[in-house]
Amino acid sequence: PGWDPLQTAVEKGHELDLQIHAYINVFPLSSGEHPPKAGVSPEHAYNAYPGWRSSDQAGRTPIAGSKRAKAMKYVFASPGNPQVQARITAVAADINNHYDIDGIHLDYIRYPGRQYSHDAVSVSRRDAATSWADWQRSQIEETIARVREAVTVPVTAAVWGVYENRWGWPSVSEGKNDYYQDSRAFLKKGLVDATMPMIYWPVSSKPGSRLDFHTLASDHLAHASDRHVYLGITAQPSDTAEDFYQHVVRCIEAGRALDAPGFVLFDYVTGKHLLERLRKGPLAEDAVPPNMPWRD
């Protein structure tokens, strides 16, 4: 755009005593419902490296992502392709080496769905002594390990809100088994300094009911492995401004009752109108518990 957005964010953020963590959308290869234009310079990786694309057993490439936002529909690169892992690592290292960032944050650090990826490279590399699911989970972990080795700042990851559906809730997808994202292993193996589970549902009036924020927050925090778990909160589709505020406050209160070290509000566009009110309410200086790890 004629100026450097990340450099500007770092400079302005540090002036305000904010930490700035560079966000990387890890495995999405292209965005939108149509392929990138071919024959341009530089050539888009989608066209330059067709072998990088995730595919199902029939060789079909999925368009996966949010059902609520067309802009968040992606074709995924295959985590099982070493060239893909190398590109992601190189991008993270380049950011680390050229900007005074305080961390690297990994989003979409997973497969696009249970039926992917059966691309030719993954099929040829798969360890026959390991189940397909376990091998794919190991490829996600290998990618994070390579990024962590390449950077000198903390590494965090946004992870699926439901690790495993051990409550028998209907129609619920699981990070570990549907997207091959073993977020507990990320923490236990020290691959990340913190996870940010996307618990994008409300605190239920009936504890333990389907997708109850408190239940899921408790589950993630119980497996932090002495690292940090920051609870992800977002707007509900039908929320008014007041409903959204009350929803955020209830989630913060539920997390604090569980000694959560902090929260992430997703995203700035939907939440910026709440910031001043939150600053005077649950995020006021005298309202923040003294055990918050970032307090000082």
C-alpha positions as protocol buffer text, in pm:
chain_id: "A"
residue {
  index: 1
  type: PRO
  ca { x: 0 y: 0 z: 0 }
}
residue {
  index: 2
  type: GLY
  ca { x: 303 y: 232 z: -17 }
}
residue {
  index: 3
  type: TRP
  ca { x: 380 y: 192 z: 352 }
}
residue {
  index: 4
  type: ASP
  ca { x: 458 y: -99 z: 583 }
}
residue {
  index: 5
  type: PRO
  ca { x: 153 y: -196 z: 792 }
}
residue {
  index: 6
  type: LEU
  ca { x: 342 y: -427 z: 1028 }
}
residue {
  index: 7
  type: GLN
  ca { x: 621 y: -176 z: 1090 }
}
residue {
  index: 8
  type: THR
  ca { x: 361 y: 92 z: 1161 }
}
residue {
  index: 9
  type: ALA
  ca { x: 176 y: -141 z: 1401 }
}
residue {
  index: 10
  type: VAL
  ca { x: 500 y: -222 z: 1584 }
}
residue {
  index: 11
  type: GLU
  ca { x: 602 y: 143 z: 1618 }
}
residue {
  index: 12
  type: LYS
  ca { x: 261 y: 272 z: 1727 }
}
residue {
  index: 13
  type: GLY
  ca { x: 194 y: -27 z: 1949 }
}
residue {
  index: 14
  type: HIS
  ca { x: 522 y: 5 z: 2134 }
}
residue {
  index: 15
  type: GLU
  ca { x: 455 y: 373 z: 2190 }
}
residue {
  index: 16
  type: LEU
  ca { x: 145 y: 260 z: 2382 }
}
residue {
  index: 17
  type: ASP
  ca { x: 336 y: -13 z: 2571 }
}
residue {
  index: 18
  type: LEU
  ca { x: 154 y: -283 z: 2379 }
}
residue {
  index: 19
  type: GLN
  ca { x: 306 y: -611 z: 2272 }
}
residue {
  index: 20
  type: ILE
  ca { x: 268 y: -670 z: 1898 }
}
residue {
  index: 21
  type: HIS
  ca { x: 246 y: -1031 z: 1784 }
}
residue {
  index: 22
  type: ALA
  ca { x: 255 y: -1090 z: 1409 }
}
residue {
  index: 23
  type: TYR
  ca { x: -46 y: -1294 z: 1295 }
}
residue {
  index: 24
  type: ILE
  ca { x: 16 y: -1564 z: 1032 }
}
residue {
  index: 25
  type: ASN
  ca { x: -272 y: -1738 z: 858 }
}
residue {
  index: 26
  type: VAL
  ca { x: -73 y: -2059 z: 830 }
}
residue {
  index: 27
  type: PHE
  ca { x: -215 y: -2321 z: 593 }
}
residue {
  index: 28
  type: PRO
  ca { x: -464 y: -2125 z: 378 }
}
residue {
  index: 29
  type: LEU
  ca { x: -303 y: -2111 z: 34 }
}
residue {
  index: 30
  type: SER
  ca { x: -554 y: -1882 z: -134 }
}
residue {
  index: 31
  type: SER
  ca { x: -864 y: -1696 z: -21 }
}
residue {
  index: 32
  type: GLY
  ca { x: -1207 y: -1651 z: -173 }
}
residue {
  index: 33
  type: GLU
  ca { x: -1426 y: -1877 z: -382 }
}
residue {
  index: 34
  type: HIS
  ca { x: -1228 y: -1834 z: -705 }
}
residue {
  index: 35
  type: PRO
  ca { x: -867 y: -1931 z: -785 }
}
residue {
  index: 36
  type: PRO
  ca { x: -603 y: -1655 z: -798 }
}
residue {
  index: 37
  type: LYS
  ca { x: -534 y: -1506 z: -1140 }
}
residue {
  index: 38
  type: ALA
  ca { x: -260 y: -1690 z: -1328 }
}
residue {
  index: 39
  type: GLY
  ca { x: 18 y: -1537 z: -1533 }
}
residue {
  index: 40
  type: VAL
  ca { x: 98 y: -1251 z: -1297 }
}
residue {
  index: 41
  type: SER
  ca { x: 434 y: -1160 z: -1147 }
}
residue {
  index: 42
  type: PRO
  ca { x: 512 y: -1279 z: -890 }
}
residue {
  index: 43
  type: GLU
  ca { x: 307 y: -1591 z: -960 }
}
residue {
  index: 44
  type: HIS
  ca { x: 70 y: -1683 z: -679 }
}
residue {
  index: 45
  type: ALA
  ca { x: 182 y: -1999 z: -494 }
}
residue {
  index: 46
  type: TYR
  ca { x: -157 y: -2156 z: -572 }
}
residue {
  index: 47
  type: ASN
  ca { x: -60 y: -2156 z: -941 }
}
residue {
  index: 48
  type: ALA
  ca { x: 317 y: -2189 z: -905 }
}
residue {
  index: 49
  type: TYR
  ca { x: 297 y: -2499 z: -683 }
}
residue {
  index: 50
  type: PRO
  ca { x: -24 y: -2694 z: -759 }
}
residue {
  index: 51
  type: GLY
  ca { x: 121 y: -2994 z: -572 }
}
residue {
  index: 52
  type: TRP
  ca { x: 96 y: -2797 z: -249 }
}
residue {
  index: 53
  type: ARG
  ca { x: -284 y: -2806 z: -244 }
}
residue {
  index: 54
  type: SER
  ca { x: -474 y: -3027 z: 0 }
}
residue {
  index: 55
  type: SER
  ca { x: -707 y: -3277 z: -162 }
}
residue {
  index: 56
  type: ASP
  ca { x: -945 y: -3555 z: -70 }
}
residue {
  index: 57
  type: GLN
  ca { x: -911 y: -3916 z: -183 }
}
residue {
  index: 58
  type: ALA
  ca { x: -1077 y: -3830 z: -514 }
}
residue {
  index: 59
  type: GLY
  ca { x: -821 y: -3557 z: -578 }
}
residue {
  index: 60
  type: ARG
  ca { x: -1064 y: -3274 z: -517 }
}
residue {
  index: 61
  type: THR
  ca { x: -937 y: -2954 z: -358 }
}
residue {
  index: 62
  type: PRO
  ca { x: -1171 y: -2814 z: -92 }
}
residue {
  index: 63
  type: ILE
  ca { x: -1275 y: -2457 z: -32 }
}
residue {
  index: 64
  type: ALA
  ca { x: -1302 y: -2448 z: 345 }
}
residue {
  index: 65
  type: GLY
  ca { x: -1355 y: -2187 z: 611 }
}
residue {
  index: 66
  type: SER
  ca { x: -1621 y: -1971 z: 767 }
}
residue {
  index: 67
  type: LYS
  ca { x: -1982 y: -2023 z: 665 }
}
residue {
  index: 68
  type: ARG
  ca { x: -2053 y: -1667 z: 777 }
}
residue {
  index: 69
  type: ALA
  ca { x: -1792 y: -1478 z: 573 }
}
residue {
  index: 70
  type: LYS
  ca { x: -1708 y: -1524 z: 205 }
}
residue {
  index: 71
  type: ALA
  ca { x: -1373 y: -1353 z: 260 }
}
residue {
  index: 72
  type: MET
  ca { x: -1275 y: -1633 z: 498 }
}
residue {
  index: 73
  type: LYS
  ca { x: -1309 y: -1919 z: 253 }
}
residue {
  index: 74
  type: TYR
  ca { x: -977 y: -2081 z: 173 }
}
residue {
  index: 75
  type: VAL
  ca { x: -800 y: -2342 z: -33 }
}
residue {
  index: 76
  type: PHE
  ca { x: -553 y: -2507 z: 205 }
}
residue {
  index: 77
  type: ALA
  ca { x: -194 y: -2602 z: 148 }
}
residue {
  index: 78
  type: SER
  ca { x: -108 y: -2952 z: 266 }
}
residue {
  index: 79
  type: PRO
  ca { x: 64 y: -2966 z: 605 }
}
residue {
  index: 80
  type: GLY
  ca { x: 223 y: -3296 z: 501 }
}
residue {
  index: 81
  type: ASN
  ca { x: 428 y: -3135 z: 224 }
}
residue {
  index: 82
  type: PRO
  ca { x: 783 y: -3042 z: 340 }
}
residue {
  index: 83
  type: GLN
  ca { x: 796 y: -2756 z: 88 }
}
residue {
  index: 84
  type: VAL
  ca { x: 487 y: -2604 z: 249 }
}
residue {
  index: 85
  type: GLN
  ca { x: 643 y: -2638 z: 594 }
}
residue {
  index: 86
  type: ALA
  ca { x: 963 y: -2476 z: 465 }
}
residue {
  index: 87
  type: ARG
  ca { x: 772 y: -2180 z: 317 }
}
residue {
  index: 88
  type: ILE
  ca { x: 581 y: -2119 z: 639 }
}
residue {
  index: 89
  type: THR
  ca { x: 903 y: -2140 z: 840 }
}
residue {
  index: 90
  type: ALA
  ca { x: 1077 y: -1897 z: 605 }
}
residue {
  index: 91
  type: VAL
  ca { x: 794 y: -1645 z: 635 }
}
residue {
  index: 92
  type: ALA
  ca { x: 802 y: -1662 z: 1015 }
}
residue {
  index: 93
  type: ALA
  ca { x: 1181 y: -1624 z: 1019 }
}
residue {
  index: 94
  type: ASP
  ca { x: 1168 y: -1329 z: 781 }
}
residue {
  index: 95
  type: ILE
  ca { x: 916 y: -1148 z: 1003 }
}
residue {
  index: 96
  type: ASN
  ca { x: 1120 y: -1229 z: 1314 }
}
residue {
  index: 97
  type: ASN
  ca { x: 1443 y: -1102 z: 1156 }
}
residue {
  index: 98
  type: HIS
  ca { x: 1310 y: -779 z: 1006 }
}
residue {
  index: 99
  type: TYR
  ca { x: 1062 y: -649 z: 1264 }
}
residue {
  index: 100
  type: ASP
  ca { x: 1081 y: -574 z: 1636 }
}
residue {
  index: 101
  type: ILE
  ca { x: 783 y: -796 z: 1709 }
}
residue {
  index: 102
  type: ASP
  ca { x: 700 y: -947 z: 2048 }
}
residue {
  index: 103
  type: GLY
  ca { x: 562 y: -1277 z: 1922 }
}
residue {
  index: 104
  type: ILE
  ca { x: 441 y: -1491 z: 1633 }
}
residue {
  index: 105
  type: HIS
  ca { x: 74 y: -1595 z: 1637 }
}
residue {
  index: 106
  type: LEU
  ca { x: -38 y: -1894 z: 1427 }
}
residue {
  index: 107
  type: ASP
  ca { x: -396 y: -1923 z: 1306 }
}
residue {
  index: 108
  type: TYR
  ca { x: -546 y: -2198 z: 1087 }
}
residue {
  index: 109
  type: ILE
  ca { x: -269 y: -2427 z: 1210 }
}
residue {
  index: 110
  type: ARG
  ca { x: -471 y: -2734 z: 1111 }
}
residue {
  index: 111
  type: TYR
  ca { x: -614 y: -2936 z: 824 }
}
residue {
  index: 112
  type: PRO
  ca { x: -931 y: -2813 z: 651 }
}
residue {
  index: 113
  type: GLY
  ca { x: -1137 y: -3118 z: 745 }
}
residue {
  index: 114
  type: ARG
  ca { x: -1149 y: -3486 z: 831 }
}
residue {
  index: 115
  type: GLN
  ca { x: -1125 y: -3605 z: 468 }
}
residue {
  index: 116
  type: TYR
  ca { x: -805 y: -3410 z: 388 }
}
residue {
  index: 117
  type: SER
  ca { x: -529 y: -3430 z: 283 }
}
residue {
  index: 118
  type: HIS
  ca { x: -462 y: -3715 z: 44 }
}
residue {
  index: 119
  type: ASP
  ca { x: -235 y: -3517 z: -186 }
}
residue {
  index: 120
  type: ALA
  ca { x: 34 y: -3717 z: -364 }
}
residue {
  index: 121
  type: VAL
  ca { x: 321 y: -3593 z: -147 }
}
residue {
  index: 122
  type: SER
  ca { x: 145 y: -3681 z: 178 }
}
residue {
  index: 123
  type: VAL
  ca { x: 42 y: -4024 z: 51 }
}
residue {
  index: 124
  type: SER
  ca { x: 402 y: -4098 z: -50 }
}
residue {
  index: 125
  type: ARG
  ca { x: 545 y: -3976 z: 283 }
}
residue {
  index: 126
  type: ARG
  ca { x: 297 y: -4126 z: 525 }
}
residue {
  index: 127
  type: ASP
  ca { x: 451 y: -4362 z: 779 }
}
residue {
  index: 128
  type: ALA
  ca { x: 265 y: -4690 z: 737 }
}
residue {
  index: 129
  type: ALA
  ca { x: 337 y: -4781 z: 1099 }
}
residue {
  index: 130
  type: THR
  ca { x: 132 y: -4482 z: 1215 }
}
residue {
  index: 131
  type: SER
  ca { x: -239 y: -4421 z: 1168 }
}
residue {
  index: 132
  type: TRP
  ca { x: -331 y: -4165 z: 905 }
}
residue {
  index: 133
  type: ALA
  ca { x: -478 y: -3937 z: 1171 }
}
residue {
  index: 134
  type: ASP
  ca { x: -172 y: -3956 z: 1397 }
}
residue {
  index: 135
  type: TRP
  ca { x: 63 y: -3895 z: 1105 }
}
residue {
  index: 136
  type: GLN
  ca { x: -132 y: -3586 z: 1003 }
}
residue {
  index: 137
  type: ARG
  ca { x: -130 y: -3456 z: 1360 }
}
residue {
  index: 138
  type: SER
  ca { x: 247 y: -3504 z: 1360 }
}
residue {
  index: 139
  type: GLN
  ca { x: 277 y: -3286 z: 1048 }
}
residue {
  index: 140
  type: ILE
  ca { x: 101 y: -2998 z: 1221 }
}
residue {
  index: 141
  type: GLU
  ca { x: 334 y: -3036 z: 1517 }
}
residue {
  index: 142
  type: GLU
  ca { x: 639 y: -3053 z: 1290 }
}
residue {
  index: 143
  type: THR
  ca { x: 538 y: -2727 z: 1125 }
}
residue {
  index: 144
  type: ILE
  ca { x: 509 y: -2552 z: 1460 }
}
residue {
  index: 145
  type: ALA
  ca { x: 839 y: -2700 z: 1578 }
}
residue {
  index: 146
  type: ARG
  ca { x: 1014 y: -2565 z: 1267 }
}
residue {
  index: 147
  type: VAL
  ca { x: 864 y: -2220 z: 1319 }
}
residue {
  index: 148
  type: ARG
  ca { x: 964 y: -2219 z: 1686 }
}
residue {
  index: 149
  type: GLU
  ca { x: 1321 y: -2313 z: 1597 }
}
residue {
  index: 150
  type: ALA
  ca { x: 1338 y: -2034 z: 1339 }
}
residue {
  index: 151
  type: VAL
  ca { x: 1223 y: -1745 z: 1561 }
}
residue {
  index: 152
  type: THR
  ca { x: 1345 y: -1584 z: 1883 }
}
residue {
  index: 153
  type: VAL
  ca { x: 1008 y: -1461 z: 2013 }
}
residue {
  index: 154
  type: PRO
  ca { x: 719 y: -1641 z: 2185 }
}
residue {
  index: 155
  type: VAL
  ca { x: 491 y: -1850 z: 1962 }
}
residue {
  index: 156
  type: THR
  ca { x: 117 y: -1875 z: 2022 }
}
residue {
  index: 157
  type: ALA
  ca { x: -164 y: -2050 z: 1835 }
}
residue {
  index: 158
  type: ALA
  ca { x: -537 y: -2008 z: 1787 }
}
residue {
  index: 159
  type: VAL
  ca { x: -693 y: -2351 z: 1838 }
}
residue {
  index: 160
  type: TRP
  ca { x: -1034 y: -2513 z: 1797 }
}
residue {
  index: 161
  type: GLY
  ca { x: -1280 y: -2443 z: 2076 }
}
residue {
  index: 162
  type: VAL
  ca { x: -1366 y: -2811 z: 2127 }
}
residue {
  index: 163
  type: TYR
  ca { x: -1061 y: -3033 z: 2169 }
}
residue {
  index: 164
  type: GLU
  ca { x: -1264 y: -3354 z: 2196 }
}
residue {
  index: 165
  type: ASN
  ca { x: -1640 y: -3381 z: 2241 }
}
residue {
  index: 166
  type: ARG
  ca { x: -1631 y: -3597 z: 2552 }
}
residue {
  index: 167
  type: TRP
  ca { x: -1977 y: -3473 z: 2659 }
}
residue {
  index: 168
  type: GLY
  ca { x: -2162 y: -3637 z: 2370 }
}
residue {
  index: 169
  type: TRP
  ca { x: -2299 y: -3310 z: 2234 }
}
residue {
  index: 170
  type: PRO
  ca { x: -2469 y: -3346 z: 1893 }
}
residue {
  index: 171
  type: SER
  ca { x: -2321 y: -3196 z: 1575 }
}
residue {
  index: 172
  type: VAL
  ca { x: -1994 y: -3073 z: 1726 }
}
residue {
  index: 173
  type: SER
  ca { x: -1659 y: -3081 z: 1547 }
}
residue {
  index: 174
  type: GLU
  ca { x: -1339 y: -3159 z: 1732 }
}
residue {
  index: 175
  type: GLY
  ca { x: -998 y: -3002 z: 1687 }
}
residue {
  index: 176
  type: LYS
  ca { x: -809 y: -3325 z: 1747 }
}
residue {
  index: 177
  type: ASN
  ca { x: -1015 y: -3560 z: 1532 }
}
residue {
  index: 178
  type: ASP
  ca { x: -1177 y: -3343 z: 1265 }
}
residue {
  index: 179
  type: TYR
  ca { x: -887 y: -3106 z: 1194 }
}
residue {
  index: 180
  type: TYR
  ca { x: -591 y: -3313 z: 1324 }
}
residue {
  index: 181
  type: GLN
  ca { x: -497 y: -3033 z: 1561 }
}
residue {
  index: 182
  type: ASP
  ca { x: -374 y: -3173 z: 1891 }
}
residue {
  index: 183
  type: SER
  ca { x: -363 y: -2847 z: 2085 }
}
residue {
  index: 184
  type: ARG
  ca { x: -289 y: -3024 z: 2412 }
}
residue {
  index: 185
  type: ALA
  ca { x: 25 y: -3168 z: 2255 }
}
residue {
  index: 186
  type: PHE
  ca { x: 126 y: -2818 z: 2142 }
}
residue {
  index: 187
  type: LEU
  ca { x: 136 y: -2717 z: 2509 }
}
residue {
  index: 188
  type: LYS
  ca { x: 266 y: -3040 z: 2661 }
}
residue {
  index: 189
  type: LYS
  ca { x: 557 y: -3064 z: 2415 }
}
residue {
  index: 190
  type: GLY
  ca { x: 646 y: -2697 z: 2452 }
}
residue {
  index: 191
  type: LEU
  ca { x: 581 y: -2619 z: 2087 }
}
residue {
  index: 192
  type: VAL
  ca { x: 392 y: -2301 z: 2181 }
}
residue {
  index: 193
  type: ASP
  ca { x: 402 y: -2063 z: 2475 }
}
residue {
  index: 194
  type: ALA
  ca { x: 24 y: -2022 z: 2477 }
}
residue {
  index: 195
  type: THR
  ca { x: -289 y: -2137 z: 2302 }
}
residue {
  index: 196
  type: MET
  ca { x: -596 y: -1928 z: 2238 }
}
residue {
  index: 197
  type: PRO
  ca { x: -893 y: -2165 z: 2211 }
}
residue {
  index: 198
  type: MET
  ca { x: -1172 y: -2019 z: 2000 }
}
residue {
  index: 199
  type: ILE
  ca { x: -1457 y: -2075 z: 2249 }
}
residue {
  index: 200
  type: TYR
  ca { x: -1698 y: -1873 z: 2041 }
}
residue {
  index: 201
  type: TRP
  ca { x: -2014 y: -1963 z: 2232 }
}
residue {
  index: 202
  type: PRO
  ca { x: -2192 y: -1813 z: 2535 }
}
residue {
  index: 203
  type: VAL
  ca { x: -2189 y: -1907 z: 2900 }
}
residue {
  index: 204
  type: SER
  ca { x: -2490 y: -2135 z: 2928 }
}
residue {
  index: 205
  type: SER
  ca { x: -2755 y: -2091 z: 3193 }
}
residue {
  index: 206
  type: LYS
  ca { x: -2732 y: -2468 z: 3235 }
}
residue {
  index: 207
  type: PRO
  ca { x: -2369 y: -2568 z: 3305 }
}
residue {
  index: 208
  type: GLY
  ca { x: -2247 y: -2847 z: 3082 }
}
residue {
  index: 209
  type: SER
  ca { x: -2504 y: -2794 z: 2809 }
}
residue {
  index: 210
  type: ARG
  ca { x: -2397 y: -2799 z: 2445 }
}
residue {
  index: 211
  type: LEU
  ca { x: -2097 y: -2570 z: 2374 }
}
residue {
  index: 212
  type: ASP
  ca { x: -2112 y: -2405 z: 2717 }
}
residue {
  index: 213
  type: PHE
  ca { x: -1827 y: -2153 z: 2742 }
}
residue {
  index: 214
  type: HIS
  ca { x: -1752 y: -2235 z: 3106 }
}
residue {
  index: 215
  type: THR
  ca { x: -1732 y: -2610 z: 3037 }
}
residue {
  index: 216
  type: LEU
  ca { x: -1498 y: -2569 z: 2740 }
}
residue {
  index: 217
  type: ALA
  ca { x: -1283 y: -2308 z: 2915 }
}
residue {
  index: 218
  type: SER
  ca { x: -1241 y: -2543 z: 3211 }
}
residue {
  index: 219
  type: ASP
  ca { x: -1141 y: -2827 z: 2977 }
}
residue {
  index: 220
  type: HIS
  ca { x: -872 y: -2623 z: 2801 }
}
residue {
  index: 221
  type: LEU
  ca { x: -734 y: -2472 z: 3121 }
}
residue {
  index: 222
  type: ALA
  ca { x: -710 y: -2813 z: 3287 }
}
residue {
  index: 223
  type: HIS
  ca { x: -460 y: -2920 z: 3021 }
}
residue {
  index: 224
  type: ALA
  ca { x: -240 y: -2610 z: 3005 }
}
residue {
  index: 225
  type: SER
  ca { x: 75 y: -2805 z: 3099 }
}
residue {
  index: 226
  type: ASP
  ca { x: 208 y: -2507 z: 3298 }
}
residue {
  index: 227
  type: ARG
  ca { x: 176 y: -2278 z: 2997 }
}
residue {
  index: 228
  type: HIS
  ca { x: -81 y: -2010 z: 2920 }
}
residue {
  index: 229
  type: VAL
  ca { x: -431 y: -2058 z: 2779 }
}
residue {
  index: 230
  type: TYR
  ca { x: -604 y: -1734 z: 2678 }
}
residue {
  index: 231
  type: LEU
  ca { x: -978 y: -1781 z: 2625 }
}
residue {
  index: 232
  type: GLY
  ca { x: -1114 y: -1667 z: 2290 }
}
residue {
  index: 233
  type: ILE
  ca { x: -1441 y: -1468 z: 2291 }
}
residue {
  index: 234
  type: THR
  ca { x: -1639 y: -1337 z: 1994 }
}
residue {
  index: 235
  type: ALA
  ca { x: -1975 y: -1184 z: 1912 }
}
residue {
  index: 236
  type: GLN
  ca { x: -2279 y: -1401 z: 1862 }
}
residue {
  index: 237
  type: PRO
  ca { x: -2454 y: -1361 z: 1523 }
}
residue {
  index: 238
  type: SER
  ca { x: -2768 y: -1201 z: 1666 }
}
residue {
  index: 239
  type: ASP
  ca { x: -2600 y: -984 z: 1929 }
}
residue {
  index: 240
  type: THR
  ca { x: -2688 y: -620 z: 1971 }
}
residue {
  index: 241
  type: ALA
  ca { x: -2412 y: -398 z: 2112 }
}
residue {
  index: 242
  type: GLU
  ca { x: -2550 y: -443 z: 2463 }
}
residue {
  index: 243
  type: ASP
  ca { x: -2591 y: -819 z: 2420 }
}
residue {
  index: 244
  type: PHE
  ca { x: -2232 y: -845 z: 2299 }
}
residue {
  index: 245
  type: TYR
  ca { x: -2102 y: -649 z: 2596 }
}
residue {
  index: 246
  type: GLN
  ca { x: -2292 y: -864 z: 2845 }
}
residue {
  index: 247
  type: HIS
  ca { x: -2177 y: -1179 z: 2663 }
}
residue {
  index: 248
  type: VAL
  ca { x: -1812 y: -1068 z: 2690 }
}
residue {
  index: 249
  type: VAL
  ca { x: -1850 y: -980 z: 3058 }
}
residue {
  index: 250
  type: ARG
  ca { x: -2005 y: -1320 z: 3138 }
}
residue {
  index: 251
  type: CYS
  ca { x: -1722 y: -1499 z: 2956 }
}
residue {
  index: 252
  type: ILE
  ca { x: -1458 y: -1294 z: 3140 }
}
residue {
  index: 253
  type: GLU
  ca { x: -1624 y: -1365 z: 3475 }
}
residue {
  index: 254
  type: ALA
  ca { x: -1646 y: -1737 z: 3396 }
}
residue {
  index: 255
  type: GLY
  ca { x: -1280 y: -1748 z: 3295 }
}
residue {
  index: 256
  type: ARG
  ca { x: -1164 y: -1560 z: 3602 }
}
residue {
  index: 257
  type: ALA
  ca { x: -1352 y: -1802 z: 3823 }
}
residue {
  index: 258
  type: LEU
  ca { x: -1132 y: -2070 z: 3663 }
}
residue {
  index: 259
  type: ASP
  ca { x: -812 y: -1863 z: 3709 }
}
residue {
  index: 260
  type: ALA
  ca { x: -768 y: -1808 z: 3336 }
}
residue {
  index: 261
  type: PRO
  ca { x: -457 y: -1596 z: 3271 }
}
residue {
  index: 262
  type: GLY
  ca { x: -631 y: -1381 z: 3011 }
}
residue {
  index: 263
  type: PHE
  ca { x: -870 y: -1341 z: 2721 }
}
residue {
  index: 264
  type: VAL
  ca { x: -871 y: -1266 z: 2349 }
}
residue {
  index: 265
  type: LEU
  ca { x: -1156 y: -1069 z: 2194 }
}
residue {
  index: 266
  type: PHE
  ca { x: -1213 y: -1157 z: 1827 }
}
residue {
  index: 267
  type: ASP
  ca { x: -1207 y: -942 z: 1646 }
}
residue {
  index: 268
  type: TYR
  ca { x: -1124 y: -570 z: 1656 }
}
residue {
  index: 269
  type: VAL
  ca { x: -1384 y: -477 z: 1395 }
}
residue {
  index: 270
  type: THR
  ca { x: -1670 y: -631 z: 1592 }
}
residue {
  index: 271
  type: GLY
  ca { x: -1534 y: -545 z: 1935 }
}
residue {
  index: 272
  type: LYS
  ca { x: -1377 y: -200 z: 1911 }
}
residue {
  index: 273
  type: HIS
  ca { x: -1696 y: -25 z: 2021 }
}
residue {
  index: 274
  type: LEU
  ca { x: -1674 y: -219 z: 2349 }
}
residue {
  index: 275
  type: LEU
  ca { x: -1316 y: -137 z: 2439 }
}
residue {
  index: 276
  type: GLU
  ca { x: -1372 y: 184 z: 2632 }
}
residue {
  index: 277
  type: ARG
  ca { x: -1661 y: 34 z: 2824 }
}
residue {
  index: 278
  type: LEU
  ca { x: -1460 y: -279 z: 2905 }
}
residue {
  index: 279
  type: ARG
  ca { x: -1168 y: -63 z: 3017 }
}
residue {
  index: 280
  type: LYS
  ca { x: -1393 y: 102 z: 3275 }
}
residue {
  index: 281
  type: GLY
  ca { x: -1560 y: -227 z: 3369 }
}
residue {
  index: 282
  type: PRO
  ca { x: -1408 y: -577 z: 3392 }
}
residue {
  index: 283
  type: LEU
  ca { x: -1072 y: -462 z: 3251 }
}
residue {
  index: 284
  type: ALA
  ca { x: -1032 y: -164 z: 3483 }
}
residue {
  index: 285
  type: GLU
  ca { x: -708 y: -158 z: 3678 }
}
residue {
  index: 286
  type: ASP
  ca { x: -874 y: -237 z: 4009 }
}
residue {
  index: 287
  type: ALA
  ca { x: -1091 y: -511 z: 3853 }
}
residue {
  index: 288
  type: VAL
  ca { x: -805 y: -721 z: 3714 }
}
residue {
  index: 289
  type: PRO
  ca { x: -703 y: -1004 z: 3950 }
}
residue {
  index: 290
  type: PRO
  ca { x: -349 y: -970 z: 4086 }
}
residue {
  index: 291
  type: ASN
  ca { x: -244 y: -1313 z: 3955 }
}
residue {
  index: 292
  type: MET
  ca { x: -260 y: -1211 z: 3587 }
}
residue {
  index: 293
  type: PRO
  ca { x: 83 y: -1307 z: 3439 }
}
residue {
  index: 294
  type: TRP
  ca { x: 100 y: -990 z: 3228 }
}
residue {
  index: 295
  type: ARG
  ca { x: -10 y: -753 z: 3505 }
}
residue {
  index: 296
  type: ASP
  ca { x: 337 y: -605 z: 3564 }
}
